[in-house]
Amino acid sequence: MKKTIITLIFTLIALLAFAQTSSTHKQQTTTEPITVTGTALKLTTKEGAATSYQPVKTLIVREDGSNNPSSYALNGPGHVLNKAGEVVQTAIKPGTRMRVYYVNTGDLRMVDHVVVLD
């Protein structure tokens, strides 16, 4: 009798352990096609050093191999990162080596992010 009760208890535990729960919440999906239109933007990089004059919301970099500095618009909070990918909160000092990732939009170069190399 004792053996039968123990067997029944273990059988009940096994049934509860392997029972599947069913969900009454059904997810509804649609398969309607979506058309996305827009202009493809090409991300470009340049390396160089910051110049001594930095107007507000503008980054001026003397690119490697060029005598003419390039100007980049910084609209909104810029994404200036160090080599480890951490946000840099301090100002960029003249001569600081950097890599600028940008997109050309008309006559402006809009900065995606800047990586400080020093």
C-alpha positions in Angstrom: 0.0 0.0 0.0 2.8 2.4 0.9 4.6 1.6 -2.3 1.4 2.4 -4.3 0.9 5.7 -2.6 4.5 6.8 -3.3 4.2 5.7 -6.9 0.9 7.8 -7.3 2.6 10.8 -5.7 5.6 10.6 -8.0 3.3 10.1 -11.1 1.3 13.2 -10.1 4.5 15.3 -9.6 5.8 14.1 -13.0 2.5 15.0 -14.7 2.5 18.5 -13.2 6.2 19.0 -14.1 5.8 18.1 -17.7 2.4 19.7 -18.3 2.2 22.4 -20.9 0.4 25.6 -20.2 -1.7 27.1 -22.9 -2.1 30.7 -23.6 -5.4 32.4 -24.3 -3.7 35.5 -25.6 -3.2 35.3 -29.3 -0.9 37.6 -31.2 -2.2 39.0 -34.4 0.1 39.7 -37.3 -0.3 41.2 -40.7 1.5 40.5 -43.8 0.8 43.7 -45.7 3.8 45.0 -47.6 5.3 48.3 -46.6 7.1 50.7 -49.0 9.8 52.8 -47.5 11.1 55.7 -49.5 14.0 58.1 -48.8 17.4 59.2 -49.8 20.3 56.9 -49.1 23.0 58.7 -47.1 26.6 57.7 -47.5 28.6 57.8 -44.2 32.2 59.1 -44.9 35.2 59.4 -42.6 38.1 61.8 -42.4 41.1 61.9 -40.0 42.9 65.0 -38.9 43.4 67.4 -36.0 41.2 70.0 -34.5 42.1 73.6 -35.4 42.5 76.4 -32.9 39.3 78.2 -33.9 36.0 76.4 -33.2 32.8 78.5 -33.7 29.7 77.5 -31.8 28.2 74.2 -33.1 31.0 73.8 -35.6 33.9 71.5 -35.7 36.9 72.5 -37.8 39.4 69.8 -38.6 42.6 70.1 -40.6 42.5 66.8 -42.5 45.6 64.7 -42.9 47.3 65.5 -46.2 45.4 68.7 -46.8 46.3 72.3 -46.2 42.7 73.4 -46.1 40.6 72.8 -42.9 37.1 71.2 -43.3 34.1 72.5 -41.4 31.4 70.1 -39.9 28.1 71.3 -38.5 27.2 70.0 -35.0 23.4 70.4 -34.7 22.2 69.2 -31.4 24.4 67.3 -28.9 27.4 65.9 -30.7 28.4 62.3 -30.3 32.1 62.7 -29.4 33.6 59.4 -28.2 36.9 58.2 -27.1 38.6 55.1 -28.6 36.7 52.9 -26.0 33.4 54.2 -27.2 32.7 56.3 -24.1 31.2 59.8 -24.4 33.7 62.7 -24.1 32.3 65.6 -22.1 35.2 67.9 -22.3 36.0 70.4 -25.1 38.1 69.3 -28.0 41.5 71.0 -27.7 43.4 72.4 -30.7 45.7 69.7 -32.2 43.6 66.8 -30.8 43.7 63.9 -33.3 40.3 62.7 -34.3 38.3 60.7 -36.9 35.1 62.4 -38.0 32.2 60.3 -39.4 29.9 62.5 -41.4 27.2 62.7 -44.1 27.2 65.3 -46.9 23.8 67.0 -47.0 23.8 69.7 -49.6 26.6 72.2 -48.8 26.8 71.0 -45.2 28.7 68.1 -43.6 26.5 66.8 -40.8 28.5 64.9 -38.1 27.3 61.4 -37.2 30.0 61.0 -34.5 33.6 61.9 -33.7 36.2 59.5 -32.3 39.0 61.3 -30.4 42.2 59.3 -31.1 44.5 61.0 -28.6 
